[in-house]
Amino acid sequence: MAPDDWRLPWEQYVETLKPHERPMMPGSPATPDHPWPRRLQYALTGVLVAITGSLGNAAILANLSSLQGSLGITPFEAAWLPVVFVMTNACLNLILIKFRQQYGLRLFTQIFLAVFVLVCAAHLLVDNYGSTLVVRAFAGMVATGLSSLGFLYLIQAFPAAHRLKGLIIGIGLASFATPLARLIMPTLLQLDDWRGFYTFELGMALLCWVGTLILKLPPSERLKVFEPTDFLTFALFAPGVACLTVVLGLGRVVWWTQAPWLGWCLIGAIVLLTAALAIEHNRKNPLINTRWLTGADMLRLFGAILLIRMVLSEQTSGAVGFLTVVGLGPDQLHGLFVVILLAMIAGTAVSAFTLNMEKLNKPIAIALGLIAIGAFIDSHSTVLTRPAQLYFSQALIAFASAMFIGPALMIGISRVIQQGKQNLISFIVMFSVLQNVGGLAGSALTGSLQIVREKFHSNQLAADITASDPLATQRLAQLSGAYAHTLTDPALLRAEGVALLSRQVTQQANVLAYNDVFLIIAVIAALGCAWVTVIHLRPRWRARAEARRTARNPDAATVSAAVD
């Protein structure tokens, strides 16, 4: 079907569509049978939009200490930069889907890409902390729209029989931004510090804008769906999620029990979210269908998503933090992140092309098992461990991170299709919140455990070092000997030896702490794997038990069938 036909009024245009070409619901584009050259164009545009929308935040997270130095801010102030991004990103889907349904995809596309270009341009103009915070908040809003836009373009690239593969690939592409940012950032920072990256991001944004202007999505049905109560719910839900992200994102930095305002933020999150859900629970057409979301199947799904997002912090926070502790810089991690990127590509491809709607829990269980194996391997690291020793374990975890997200999404989508399309907004909102909050919770858990265990190991190691121990005396002599040619004062020489020994003890304590964290994550992932495996196998066990009962008492089965 030619794009010229898309200019027809919707009532006329929809009559030209075959049943499989019609949109699944209002706000989604039609999916006509495009020629292969146009499918390729949609695929390339979708990849570009999806990765570009996630690249900025990935770059900030990967180089937070560098940005902290450029802006001249404290670690506490720097920690706010990714938090405000997640804060605005996590809850915007609550309104975004209805906006698409009421005002159409084209306006949605034009607004979000125009704002994205302005956000990228604003990065080049801001040179202080306050304005950078504002820009990162807007970037979080824009990223929500671009992630949706990316997979909507990818869906157009696949024929009807394989359209779900496009959806899974489009969702998985956002995760590629983290290893890509790790690979390109050192070069861009060397060229012109952060202005080099901001210029690169602006160029990518302009390419996305031009690409979507040239290659438009097919039209979608529009309905009047907004209700006044929607905005009341959003006014309660958004600050509630914001307070929760502040607690999870900053608790480890200021420490959980040392900042009373964290407690007030947590109380505010509980009150605001409870009020929003109470309003939604009693609505005829709720934005968030609490009755559906609290069903046993959905709660199990959300529990699995939250669990996997938390244990995936082994890679995003744990492994990178460990390699930083042993003294490696960004340039020395290129090989590791090439391996991680390739593993993510493989995981996304396997997830998309082995999709079985009857066995969606199986890949989630496999992903948890792979994370458990990878984390257990990493728990045997030493101060001599280098990226090459982590290639296999980190490839397993990266493969698992890309493999789980598609089946998890499809479980929810299948429930939406079976039980009413009006629940799509509820599912997408919860999926987005759990992805964002789960990532923050995982980083908070990993960082907090590492700090606690480091203090424990430091005390243990320091307690074993005494002045009367001949091995400790020998070690001090060896360390202070490095300064023997420059220092003649014995007291200063010994003080330098003590300082060097203290640094080595701290480094060793950090390594042991990371090993403890990796082991804890391995245990949690293994338990999660067992739980999801039981969920996956339970219908088969029930079927077999029913078959055995039927075989033992065929007359009762016949009577039961007759009654039915």
MINU-664235 format. One line per field, with one value per residue (C-alpha): chain; residue in three letters; y, z, x; residue number from 1. Coordinates in Angstrom, 2 decimals. Layout:
REM MINU-664235
chain = (A,...)
resn = (ALA,...)
y = (Y,...)
z = (Z,...)
x = (X,...)
resi = (NUM,...)
//
This chain:
REM MINU-664235
chain = (A,A,A,A,A,A,A,A,A,A,A,A,A,A,A,A,A,A,A,A,A,A,A,A,A,A,A,A,A,A,A,A,A,A,A,A,A,A,A,A,A,A,A,A,A,A,A,A,A,A,A,A,A,A,A,A,A,A,A,A,A,A,A,A,A,A,A,A,A,A,A,A,A,A,A,A,A,A,A,A,A,A,A,A,A,A,A,A,A,A,A,A,A,A,A,A,A,A,A,A,A,A,A,A,A,A,A,A,A,A,A,A,A,A,A,A,A,A,A,A,A,A,A,A,A,A,A,A,A,A,A,A,A,A,A,A,A,A,A,A,A,A,A,A,A,A,A,A,A,A,A,A,A,A,A,A,A,A,A,A,A,A,A,A,A,A,A,A,A,A,A,A,A,A,A,A,A,A,A,A,A,A,A,A,A,A,A,A,A,A,A,A,A,A,A,A,A,A,A,A,A,A,A,A,A,A,A,A,A,A,A,A,A,A,A,A,A,A,A,A,A,A,A,A,A,A,A,A,A,A,A,A,A,A,A,A,A,A,A,A,A,A,A,A,A,A,A,A,A,A,A,A,A,A,A,A,A,A,A,A,A,A,A,A,A,A,A,A,A,A,A,A,A,A,A,A,A,A,A,A,A,A,A,A,A,A,A,A,A,A,A,A,A,A,A,A,A,A,A,A,A,A,A,A,A,A,A,A,A,A,A,A,A,A,A,A,A,A,A,A,A,A,A,A,A,A,A,A,A,A,A,A,A,A,A,A,A,A,A,A,A,A,A,A,A,A,A,A,A,A,A,A,A,A,A,A,A,A,A,A,A,A,A,A,A,A,A,A,A,A,A,A,A,A,A,A,A,A,A,A,A,A,A,A,A,A,A,A,A,A,A,A,A,A,A,A,A,A,A,A,A,A,A,A,A,A,A,A,A,A,A,A,A,A,A,A,A,A,A,A,A,A,A,A,A,A,A,A,A,A,A,A,A,A,A,A,A,A,A,A,A,A,A,A,A,A,A,A,A,A,A,A,A,A,A,A,A,A,A,A,A,A,A,A,A,A,A,A,A,A,A,A,A,A,A,A,A,A,A,A,A,A,A,A,A,A,A,A,A,A,A,A,A,A,A,A,A,A,A,A,A,A,A,A,A,A,A,A,A,A,A,A,A,A,A,A,A,A,A,A,A,A,A,A,A,A,A,A,A,A,A,A,A,A,A,A,A,A,A,A,A,A,A,A,A,A,A,A,A,A,A,A,A,A,A,A,A,A,A,A,A,A,A,A)
resn = (MET,ALA,PRO,ASP,ASP,TRP,ARG,LEU,PRO,TRP,GLU,GLN,TYR,VAL,GLU,THR,LEU,LYS,PRO,HIS,GLU,ARG,PRO,MET,MET,PRO,GLY,SER,PRO,ALA,THR,PRO,ASP,HIS,PRO,TRP,PRO,ARG,ARG,LEU,GLN,TYR,ALA,LEU,THR,GLY,VAL,LEU,VAL,ALA,ILE,THR,GLY,SER,LEU,GLY,ASN,ALA,ALA,ILE,LEU,ALA,ASN,LEU,SER,SER,LEU,GLN,GLY,SER,LEU,GLY,ILE,THR,PRO,PHE,GLU,ALA,ALA,TRP,LEU,PRO,VAL,VAL,PHE,VAL,MET,THR,ASN,ALA,CYS,LEU,ASN,LEU,ILE,LEU,ILE,LYS,PHE,ARG,GLN,GLN,TYR,GLY,LEU,ARG,LEU,PHE,THR,GLN,ILE,PHE,LEU,ALA,VAL,PHE,VAL,LEU,VAL,CYS,ALA,ALA,HIS,LEU,LEU,VAL,ASP,ASN,TYR,GLY,SER,THR,LEU,VAL,VAL,ARG,ALA,PHE,ALA,GLY,MET,VAL,ALA,THR,GLY,LEU,SER,SER,LEU,GLY,PHE,LEU,TYR,LEU,ILE,GLN,ALA,PHE,PRO,ALA,ALA,HIS,ARG,LEU,LYS,GLY,LEU,ILE,ILE,GLY,ILE,GLY,LEU,ALA,SER,PHE,ALA,THR,PRO,LEU,ALA,ARG,LEU,ILE,MET,PRO,THR,LEU,LEU,GLN,LEU,ASP,ASP,TRP,ARG,GLY,PHE,TYR,THR,PHE,GLU,LEU,GLY,MET,ALA,LEU,LEU,CYS,TRP,VAL,GLY,THR,LEU,ILE,LEU,LYS,LEU,PRO,PRO,SER,GLU,ARG,LEU,LYS,VAL,PHE,GLU,PRO,THR,ASP,PHE,LEU,THR,PHE,ALA,LEU,PHE,ALA,PRO,GLY,VAL,ALA,CYS,LEU,THR,VAL,VAL,LEU,GLY,LEU,GLY,ARG,VAL,VAL,TRP,TRP,THR,GLN,ALA,PRO,TRP,LEU,GLY,TRP,CYS,LEU,ILE,GLY,ALA,ILE,VAL,LEU,LEU,THR,ALA,ALA,LEU,ALA,ILE,GLU,HIS,ASN,ARG,LYS,ASN,PRO,LEU,ILE,ASN,THR,ARG,TRP,LEU,THR,GLY,ALA,ASP,MET,LEU,ARG,LEU,PHE,GLY,ALA,ILE,LEU,LEU,ILE,ARG,MET,VAL,LEU,SER,GLU,GLN,THR,SER,GLY,ALA,VAL,GLY,PHE,LEU,THR,VAL,VAL,GLY,LEU,GLY,PRO,ASP,GLN,LEU,HIS,GLY,LEU,PHE,VAL,VAL,ILE,LEU,LEU,ALA,MET,ILE,ALA,GLY,THR,ALA,VAL,SER,ALA,PHE,THR,LEU,ASN,MET,GLU,LYS,LEU,ASN,LYS,PRO,ILE,ALA,ILE,ALA,LEU,GLY,LEU,ILE,ALA,ILE,GLY,ALA,PHE,ILE,ASP,SER,HIS,SER,THR,VAL,LEU,THR,ARG,PRO,ALA,GLN,LEU,TYR,PHE,SER,GLN,ALA,LEU,ILE,ALA,PHE,ALA,SER,ALA,MET,PHE,ILE,GLY,PRO,ALA,LEU,MET,ILE,GLY,ILE,SER,ARG,VAL,ILE,GLN,GLN,GLY,LYS,GLN,ASN,LEU,ILE,SER,PHE,ILE,VAL,MET,PHE,SER,VAL,LEU,GLN,ASN,VAL,GLY,GLY,LEU,ALA,GLY,SER,ALA,LEU,THR,GLY,SER,LEU,GLN,ILE,VAL,ARG,GLU,LYS,PHE,HIS,SER,ASN,GLN,LEU,ALA,ALA,ASP,ILE,THR,ALA,SER,ASP,PRO,LEU,ALA,THR,GLN,ARG,LEU,ALA,GLN,LEU,SER,GLY,ALA,TYR,ALA,HIS,THR,LEU,THR,ASP,PRO,ALA,LEU,LEU,ARG,ALA,GLU,GLY,VAL,ALA,LEU,LEU,SER,ARG,GLN,VAL,THR,GLN,GLN,ALA,ASN,VAL,LEU,ALA,TYR,ASN,ASP,VAL,PHE,LEU,ILE,ILE,ALA,VAL,ILE,ALA,ALA,LEU,GLY,CYS,ALA,TRP,VAL,THR,VAL,ILE,HIS,LEU,ARG,PRO,ARG,TRP,ARG,ALA,ARG,ALA,GLU,ALA,ARG,ARG,THR,ALA,ARG,ASN,PRO,ASP,ALA,ALA,THR,VAL,SER,ALA,ALA,VAL,ASP)
y = (0.00,3.36,6.07,8.34,6.20,7.09,10.63,9.35,9.91,7.04,5.69,5.33,4.20,1.38,-0.09,-0.58,-2.69,-6.47,-7.92,-8.59,-5.05,-3.27,-1.86,-3.98,-1.03,2.77,4.60,1.81,2.24,0.12,-2.58,-2.79,-5.23,-3.04,-3.90,-5.19,-1.99,-0.03,-2.72,-2.28,1.48,1.00,-1.40,1.00,3.95,1.93,0.84,4.42,5.88,3.18,3.33,7.13,7.59,5.52,6.59,9.81,8.29,5.32,7.74,9.66,6.46,5.14,8.34,9.95,10.70,12.47,14.61,15.33,16.73,18.78,20.42,20.74,19.05,16.63,12.88,13.56,16.21,13.95,11.11,13.29,13.32,9.71,9.88,12.78,10.96,7.83,9.97,11.51,8.42,5.92,7.26,9.16,6.09,6.62,9.55,8.77,5.87,7.83,10.81,8.57,7.23,10.66,12.82,10.29,8.98,11.70,14.51,12.27,11.65,15.29,16.58,14.10,14.22,18.04,18.17,15.59,17.74,20.77,18.76,17.65,21.22,22.49,20.22,22.27,25.51,24.53,24.77,24.62,21.99,23.38,23.62,20.17,18.73,20.31,18.99,15.46,15.59,16.50,13.82,11.23,12.32,12.24,8.81,7.33,8.45,7.42,3.89,3.47,5.02,2.69,-0.54,0.85,1.36,-2.11,-3.75,-2.28,-4.05,-7.55,-9.37,-10.32,-13.82,-12.44,-9.16,-10.19,-10.62,-6.95,-6.01,-8.04,-6.68,-3.12,-3.51,-5.13,-2.44,0.06,-2.16,-1.94,1.70,0.85,-1.11,1.27,4.26,2.52,1.95,5.40,7.69,7.54,8.73,11.48,12.72,12.93,14.97,17.74,16.53,16.33,18.75,16.06,13.62,16.25,17.18,13.51,13.04,16.12,14.71,11.39,13.25,15.20,11.97,10.49,13.58,13.61,9.84,9.95,12.95,11.14,7.75,8.24,5.56,4.47,6.25,5.06,5.26,8.18,8.14,10.59,8.73,11.31,11.81,14.51,11.90,10.71,13.91,13.59,10.08,11.31,14.21,11.65,8.81,10.85,12.49,9.17,7.38,10.36,10.06,6.32,6.79,9.42,6.96,4.13,6.30,8.36,6.09,4.47,7.82,9.60,6.24,4.94,5.69,8.96,11.24,11.79,13.32,9.92,8.62,11.48,10.75,7.11,8.10,10.50,7.74,5.35,7.94,9.30,5.90,4.49,7.46,7.08,3.36,3.91,6.35,3.94,0.98,2.58,4.01,2.62,3.16,3.16,4.10,1.47,-1.56,-2.64,-5.68,-7.06,-6.17,-7.95,-11.24,-14.18,-14.48,-10.78,-10.64,-13.60,-11.89,-8.58,-10.41,-12.14,-8.84,-7.06,-9.97,-10.10,-6.33,-6.44,-9.32,-7.77,-5.08,-7.66,-6.45,-2.80,-1.95,-4.95,-5.98,-2.43,-1.33,-4.30,-3.53,0.10,-1.00,-3.07,0.02,-0.27,2.70,3.00,2.45,-0.94,-2.18,-1.96,-5.67,-6.55,-4.29,-5.57,-9.05,-7.75,-6.01,-9.14,-11.26,-8.84,-8.99,-12.78,-12.82,-10.54,-12.63,-15.89,-14.38,-13.12,-16.13,-18.87,-17.24,-19.82,-18.31,-21.60,-21.62,-18.01,-18.81,-21.13,-18.42,-16.38,-19.38,-19.93,-16.25,-16.46,-19.65,-18.00,-14.98,-17.35,-19.16,-15.92,-14.31,-17.48,-17.48,-13.81,-14.51,-16.13,-12.92,-11.64,-8.44,-9.97,-10.55,-8.62,-8.15,-11.19,-13.43,-11.99,-12.38,-15.66,-14.82,-11.34,-12.71,-15.11,-12.27,-9.96,-12.76,-13.34,-9.64,-9.47,-12.85,-12.31,-9.02,-10.21,-13.22,-11.15,-8.51,-11.13,-12.75,-9.42,-8.69,-12.12,-11.47,-8.10,-9.70,-12.48,-10.38,-7.03,-4.51,-1.79,-3.21,-2.34,0.98,-0.73,-3.32,-0.92,1.45,-1.32,-2.84,0.53,1.32,-2.11,-1.84,1.55,0.97,-2.54,-1.17,1.46,-1.10,-3.46,-0.77,0.26,-3.35,-4.08,-0.85,-1.12,-4.75,-3.92,-1.06,-3.16,-6.12,-3.89,-2.49,-6.02,-7.30,-4.17,-4.73,-8.41,-7.78,-4.87,-6.94,-9.55,-7.00,-6.35,-4.79,-8.03,-10.09,-10.74,-11.05,-7.64,-6.12,-7.65,-6.36,-2.84,-2.93,-3.99,-1.26,1.51,0.38,1.92,5.36,4.54,6.52,9.67,9.70,9.57,10.12,6.63,7.89,9.28,6.16,3.95,6.23,5.81,2.06,2.09,4.22,1.82,-1.18,0.50,1.07,-2.56,-3.71,-1.47,-2.78,-6.39,-5.72,-4.23,-7.27,-9.63,-7.48,-7.67,-11.44,-11.59,-9.49,-11.68,-14.80,-13.32,-12.38,-15.90,-17.40,-15.03,-15.74,-19.50,-19.36,-17.24,-19.78,-22.59,-20.57,-19.72,-23.32,-24.57,-22.09,-23.33,-27.04,-26.86,-27.10,-30.23,-31.77,-31.06,-32.55,-35.69,-36.00,-35.61,-38.25,-40.68,-40.07,-40.67,-43.88,-45.17,-44.25,-44.01,-44.28,-41.12,-39.27,-40.34,-39.15,-35.85,-35.31,-36.09,-33.59,-30.90)
z = (0.00,-1.01,1.64,-0.39,0.73,4.36,3.76,3.52,6.48,8.93,8.16,4.47,5.07,7.44,4.76,2.50,5.13,5.37,8.79,9.75,8.72,11.13,14.36,17.48,19.38,19.14,19.29,17.53,13.83,11.11,9.82,6.04,3.93,2.99,0.16,1.38,0.65,2.85,5.58,5.65,5.98,8.91,10.56,10.29,11.52,14.46,15.51,15.26,17.31,20.01,20.67,20.44,22.99,25.59,24.78,26.79,30.13,29.51,28.91,32.12,34.19,32.64,33.23,36.27,37.96,34.81,34.63,38.33,37.70,34.69,36.66,39.90,42.06,44.99,44.70,46.30,43.68,40.88,42.08,41.36,37.60,36.85,39.54,37.90,34.56,36.02,38.02,34.90,32.72,35.04,35.12,31.87,30.14,32.38,30.14,26.99,25.68,25.99,24.28,21.28,21.28,21.35,19.27,16.94,16.30,13.99,16.49,19.14,16.92,15.95,19.52,21.11,18.43,18.34,22.13,21.95,19.49,21.78,24.81,22.99,21.84,25.39,26.61,24.51,26.13,29.80,31.90,35.45,37.69,37.98,34.25,33.72,36.20,34.27,30.97,32.37,33.66,30.19,28.70,30.86,29.52,25.92,26.32,27.23,23.92,21.87,23.28,22.20,18.82,18.25,18.61,16.63,13.71,14.21,14.08,10.58,9.39,9.91,8.04,9.97,10.87,12.56,13.97,17.60,16.79,15.84,19.15,21.14,19.18,19.57,23.34,23.61,21.61,24.48,26.52,23.80,24.73,27.90,26.24,23.27,25.59,27.35,23.98,22.41,25.44,26.07,22.51,22.62,26.01,24.68,21.69,23.53,27.01,27.45,24.61,22.28,23.43,23.46,19.85,18.87,20.61,18.86,15.51,16.29,17.34,14.09,12.10,13.99,13.32,9.60,9.33,10.88,8.76,5.58,6.64,8.52,10.43,9.01,10.60,13.69,14.99,17.28,20.14,22.87,25.87,28.42,31.51,34.19,36.85,34.77,35.61,39.33,39.32,37.47,39.93,42.77,40.98,39.44,42.67,44.48,42.02,42.15,45.94,45.63,43.05,45.27,48.17,46.06,44.10,46.96,49.99,49.44,48.86,52.04,53.81,54.71,58.42,58.38,56.48,58.10,54.89,53.22,55.65,54.81,51.09,51.69,53.69,50.90,48.30,50.29,50.91,47.34,45.63,47.99,47.29,43.51,43.62,45.88,43.34,40.47,42.34,42.39,38.84,36.06,33.43,35.43,34.12,36.46,36.82,40.34,40.31,37.18,38.28,41.61,40.01,40.86,37.34,37.09,40.58,39.73,36.49,38.19,40.90,38.26,36.40,39.61,40.66,37.34,37.20,40.68,40.07,36.76,38.86,39.16,35.74,35.67,39.16,40.56,37.86,36.76,40.38,41.05,38.05,39.14,42.62,41.19,39.31,35.75,33.72,30.94,28.15,29.61,29.58,25.80,25.21,27.99,26.66,23.10,24.50,26.47,23.39,21.23,23.97,24.19,20.42,20.58,23.53,21.76,18.58,20.48,22.43,19.26,17.00,19.55,20.92,22.00,23.36,25.15,27.12,28.04,31.58,30.28,28.92,32.11,34.18,31.84,32.15,35.95,35.79,33.54,35.88,38.83,37.01,35.90,39.35,41.01,38.67,39.46,43.20,42.95,41.77,43.22,43.02,40.00,38.08,34.84,32.20,30.20,33.17,33.23,29.53,29.92,33.08,31.89,28.48,30.27,32.26,29.22,27.20,30.03,30.37,26.70,26.71,29.53,28.57,25.44,27.04,30.14,27.94,25.92,29.06,29.92,26.34,26.08,29.31,27.91,24.70,26.59,29.33,27.69,25.74,28.17,30.55,28.21,29.94,33.34,32.17,30.31,33.29,35.74,33.32,32.92,36.64,37.56,34.94,36.25,39.96,39.73,38.21,40.96,43.66,42.27,42.28,45.81,47.01,45.36,46.57,50.11,50.52,49.16,51.62,54.60,53.66,52.96,56.49,57.88,55.89,56.62,60.37,60.03,58.01,60.17,63.34,62.02,61.45,64.61,65.21,66.76,63.67,61.78,58.45,58.94,59.87,56.77,54.56,55.97,55.29,51.69,51.07,52.72,50.78,47.64,49.21,50.72,48.05,48.54,52.30,54.95,58.03,59.45,60.88,57.53,55.79,58.13,57.77,53.99,54.41,56.75,54.25,51.39,53.52,54.52,50.85,50.05,52.96,51.77,48.21,49.40,51.62,48.65,46.51,49.23,49.61,45.89,46.02,48.81,46.74,43.67,45.76,47.30,43.82,42.58,45.41,44.82,41.08,41.67,44.02,41.45,38.74,40.88,41.58,37.91,36.91,39.33,37.83,34.35,35.20,37.51,34.69,33.40,36.86,37.24,33.83,34.66,38.04,36.36,33.77,36.54,38.37,35.15,34.49,38.00,37.93,34.29,35.31,37.45,34.58,32.23,34.66,35.16,31.39,31.00,33.73,32.06)
x = (0.00,1.45,1.99,-0.29,-3.22,-2.41,-3.69,-7.27,-9.62,-9.36,-12.83,-11.91,-8.35,-9.30,-11.59,-8.55,-6.76,-6.77,-7.69,-4.06,-3.06,-5.38,-3.94,-4.29,-5.77,-6.24,-2.91,-1.01,-0.17,-1.67,0.68,0.19,2.22,5.17,7.59,10.96,12.95,10.54,10.73,14.50,14.10,11.71,14.16,17.10,15.03,13.71,17.21,18.47,15.59,15.62,19.36,19.62,16.84,18.74,22.30,22.36,21.44,23.76,26.63,25.83,25.75,28.96,30.92,29.32,32.65,33.89,30.75,31.08,34.57,33.43,30.60,32.59,29.96,29.92,29.12,25.71,24.88,26.14,23.89,20.85,21.56,20.52,17.80,15.94,16.11,14.49,12.07,10.51,10.94,9.26,5.72,5.15,3.67,0.65,-0.36,1.63,-0.45,-3.70,-2.04,-1.27,-4.80,-6.44,-4.09,-2.46,1.01,2.21,1.74,3.26,6.32,6.78,6.50,8.87,11.55,11.45,11.80,14.60,16.56,16.06,17.22,20.38,21.05,20.48,23.29,25.71,24.56,24.38,27.51,26.18,24.66,21.12,20.51,22.02,19.50,16.62,17.93,18.29,14.70,13.41,15.65,13.88,10.49,11.68,13.30,9.91,8.46,11.48,11.54,7.90,8.63,11.59,9.66,6.69,9.07,10.61,7.17,6.66,9.81,8.37,5.59,2.47,3.68,6.82,5.57,6.12,9.81,9.95,8.34,10.89,13.86,12.57,12.25,15.69,17.50,17.41,19.76,22.44,23.01,25.00,27.85,27.81,28.22,31.12,32.80,32.42,32.64,36.43,37.13,34.50,35.71,39.26,38.12,36.26,35.31,31.50,30.83,32.14,29.46,26.71,27.56,27.48,24.11,22.69,23.79,22.06,18.90,18.84,19.26,16.28,14.18,14.99,14.49,11.00,10.00,10.98,9.61,6.36,4.48,1.10,-1.87,-3.69,-7.23,-8.03,-10.50,-11.38,-10.00,-8.84,-10.98,-10.54,-9.75,-6.76,-4.94,-5.75,-4.29,-1.20,-0.80,-0.58,1.20,4.05,5.34,4.86,7.14,9.52,9.83,10.45,13.22,14.87,14.97,16.39,18.80,20.25,19.89,23.27,24.99,23.80,23.32,19.92,19.86,21.81,19.40,15.97,14.60,14.88,12.28,9.93,10.39,9.50,6.41,5.42,5.82,3.63,0.90,0.81,0.90,-1.72,-4.00,-3.53,-4.29,-7.31,-8.77,-8.08,-9.54,-12.98,-13.04,-15.19,-12.45,-9.23,-5.81,-4.37,-6.62,-5.70,-8.00,-6.32,-2.79,-3.19,-4.15,-1.90,-0.44,0.42,1.93,4.18,5.21,5.98,7.92,10.05,10.70,11.70,13.92,15.77,16.27,17.75,20.17,21.27,22.98,25.77,26.91,25.87,27.15,29.02,31.49,32.29,32.75,35.02,37.25,37.46,38.60,41.45,42.66,41.34,40.13,37.53,40.07,41.01,37.40,36.82,37.27,34.84,32.11,32.57,31.89,28.88,27.43,27.82,26.21,23.26,22.77,22.83,20.41,17.94,18.10,17.59,14.70,13.00,13.52,12.83,9.68,7.11,3.92,3.14,6.41,7.11,8.29,11.02,13.40,12.91,14.02,16.98,17.96,17.95,20.01,22.61,22.83,23.35,26.19,27.85,27.64,28.99,32.00,32.65,32.52,35.97,37.71,40.99,43.01,44.75,41.49,41.33,38.58,39.73,38.90,35.35,34.53,32.66,30.72,29.75,28.73,26.35,24.80,24.54,22.91,20.43,19.63,18.60,16.89,14.39,12.78,10.94,9.19,8.35,6.73,4.87,3.41,1.82,0.72,-0.91,-2.83,-3.93,-5.21,-7.01,-8.57,-9.27,-7.21,-8.26,-5.64,-2.74,-2.02,-2.00,0.52,2.81,2.91,3.78,6.31,8.04,8.01,9.40,12.14,13.24,12.67,14.13,17.32,17.63,16.82,19.44,22.12,21.11,21.23,24.58,26.18,24.86,25.92,29.36,29.84,28.71,30.88,33.89,33.71,33.50,36.49,38.53,38.06,38.91,42.06,43.21,42.72,45.15,47.93,49.96,53.35,54.61,53.79,57.07,55.21,53.57,56.95,58.53,55.73,56.07,59.79,59.20,56.63,58.65,61.72,60.23,60.89,64.29,66.15,64.07,63.33,66.01,63.84,62.98,59.67,58.51,59.71,57.69,54.63,54.73,54.93,51.92,49.95,50.73,49.80,46.53,45.63,46.37,44.20,41.35,41.66,41.66,38.64,36.78,37.58,36.32,33.19,32.45,32.93,30.34,27.94,28.41,27.77,24.59,23.31,24.11,22.06,19.13,19.18,19.36,16.37,14.51,15.36,13.93,10.76,10.10,10.90,8.24,5.74,6.66,6.36,3.32,0.69,2.43,2.50,-1.20,-1.97,-0.01,-1.72,-5.11,-4.16,-3.16,-6.45,-8.36,-6.43,-7.17,-10.89,-12.13,-15.81,-15.61,-13.96,-16.76,-19.43,-17.60,-17.38,-21.11,-22.01,-19.89)
resi = (1,2,3,4,5,6,7,8,9,10,11,12,13,14,15,16,17,18,19,20,21,22,23,24,25,26,27,28,29,30,31,32,33,34,35,36,37,38,39,40,41,42,43,44,45,46,47,48,49,50,51,52,53,54,55,56,57,58,59,60,61,62,63,64,65,66,67,68,69,70,71,72,73,74,75,76,77,78,79,80,81,82,83,84,85,86,87,88,89,90,91,92,93,94,95,96,97,98,99,100,101,102,103,104,105,106,107,108,109,110,111,112,113,114,115,116,117,118,119,120,121,122,123,124,125,126,127,128,129,130,131,132,133,134,135,136,137,138,139,140,141,142,143,144,145,146,147,148,149,150,151,152,153,154,155,156,157,158,159,160,161,162,163,164,165,166,167,168,169,170,171,172,173,174,175,176,177,178,179,180,181,182,183,184,185,186,187,188,189,190,191,192,193,194,195,196,197,198,199,200,201,202,203,204,205,206,207,208,209,210,211,212,213,214,215,216,217,218,219,220,221,222,223,224,225,226,227,228,229,230,231,232,233,234,235,236,237,238,239,240,241,242,243,244,245,246,247,248,249,250,251,252,253,254,255,256,257,258,259,260,261,262,263,264,265,266,267,268,269,270,271,272,273,274,275,276,277,278,279,280,281,282,283,284,285,286,287,288,289,290,291,292,293,294,295,296,297,298,299,300,301,302,303,304,305,306,307,308,309,310,311,312,313,314,315,316,317,318,319,320,321,322,323,324,325,326,327,328,329,330,331,332,333,334,335,336,337,338,339,340,341,342,343,344,345,346,347,348,349,350,351,352,353,354,355,356,357,358,359,360,361,362,363,364,365,366,367,368,369,370,371,372,373,374,375,376,377,378,379,380,381,382,383,384,385,386,387,388,389,390,391,392,393,394,395,396,397,398,399,400,401,402,403,404,405,406,407,408,409,410,411,412,413,414,415,416,417,418,419,420,421,422,423,424,425,426,427,428,429,430,431,432,433,434,435,436,437,438,439,440,441,442,443,444,445,446,447,448,449,450,451,452,453,454,455,456,457,458,459,460,461,462,463,464,465,466,467,468,469,470,471,472,473,474,475,476,477,478,479,480,481,482,483,484,485,486,487,488,489,490,491,492,493,494,495,496,497,498,499,500,501,502,503,504,505,506,507,508,509,510,511,512,513,514,515,516,517,518,519,520,521,522,523,524,525,526,527,528,529,530,531,532,533,534,535,536,537,538,539,540,541,542,543,544,545,546,547,548,549,550,551,552,553,554,555,556,557,558,559,560,561,562,563,564)
//
